[in-house]
């Protein structure tokens, strides 16, 4: 039916946030830069992603229609109901009773929900008056193996 299947996720104790140490300089993803571990700051990762706590909910992604946007199967997405849905934004939408996450794009004066995946050829979805936008994707959380 849709390329991404989503399920709501409850993030426990979001009010009891923790701050983590963070180096103040950016890490190079290309050429290495000198270490600066003496310049530390703190960051609360959830507060950094969540701008409107009372308007944000979390969903787990299943599928690969947005891999070119950096959203992968198993990721958690923060969806902000207070976010502004406009072309270029990734949104959570209800279309024909199904929940999907796609990029809004304007084509020939019409709005479309677009996949972003070179892995598969997913069809765009034309937005109609029956399409309901639930929120804008505010961030993505992903876990990698560490063992």
CORJOMO-V720732 format. One record per backbone hydrogen bond with DSSP energy under -0.5 kcal/mol. NH is the residue of the N-H (numbers start at 1). CO is the residue of the C=O. E is the energy in kcal/mol with one decimal. If there is no record, write none. Layout:
nh = [NH | NH]
co = [CO | CO]
e = [E | E]
This chain:
nh = [5 | 7 | 9 | 11 | 12 | 14 | 17 | 20 | 22 | 24 | 39 | 40 | 41 | 43 | 45 | 48 | 49 | 50 | 51 | 55 | 56 | 57 | 58 | 59 | 60 | 61 | 62 | 64 | 67 | 68 | 69 | 69 | 70 | 71 | 72 | 74 | 75 | 76 | 77 | 78 | 79 | 79 | 80 | 80 | 81 | 81 | 83 | 85 | 86 | 88 | 89 | 91 | 92 | 93 | 93 | 94 | 95 | 95 | 98 | 100 | 102 | 103 | 104 | 105 | 107 | 107 | 110 | 112 | 113 | 114 | 114 | 116 | 122 | 125 | 126 | 127 | 131 | 132 | 134 | 134 | 135 | 136 | 137 | 138 | 139 | 141]
co = [62 | 60 | 58 | 9 | 10 | 11 | 15 | 43 | 41 | 39 | 36 | 38 | 22 | 20 | 43 | 44 | 45 | 46 | 49 | 52 | 53 | 79 | 9 | 77 | 7 | 75 | 5 | 3 | 64 | 116 | 66 | 116 | 67 | 66 | 70 | 61 | 72 | 141 | 59 | 139 | 57 | 77 | 78 | 136 | 55 | 79 | 80 | 83 | 84 | 104 | 86 | 102 | 135 | 91 | 100 | 132 | 93 | 98 | 95 | 93 | 91 | 114 | 89 | 112 | 105 | 110 | 107 | 105 | 125 | 103 | 112 | 65 | 120 | 113 | 124 | 111 | 128 | 94 | 92 | 132 | 92 | 80 | 90 | 78 | 78 | 76]
e = [-3.7 | -1.6 | -2.8 | -0.6 | -0.8 | -0.7 | -1.7 | -2.9 | -3.6 | -2.4 | -1.8 | -0.9 | -3.6 | -2.3 | -0.7 | -2.1 | -1.5 | -3.4 | -0.7 | -1.4 | -1.1 | -2.2 | -0.7 | -2.1 | -3.4 | -3.0 | -1.4 | -0.5 | -1.0 | -2.7 | -1.6 | -0.5 | -1.4 | -2.0 | -0.6 | -3.2 | -2.1 | -2.6 | -3.0 | -2.3 | -3.3 | -0.6 | -0.5 | -3.3 | -3.2 | -0.7 | -1.3 | -0.7 | -0.7 | -3.3 | -2.2 | -3.1 | -2.5 | -0.6 | -3.1 | -2.8 | -0.6 | -2.9 | -2.2 | -2.8 | -1.9 | -2.4 | -2.6 | -2.4 | -0.5 | -3.0 | -2.4 | -2.9 | -3.3 | -3.5 | -0.7 | -3.7 | -0.9 | -2.5 | -0.5 | -2.6 | -1.4 | -2.2 | -2.9 | -0.6 | -1.2 | -2.4 | -2.9 | -3.4 | -1.0 | -2.8]
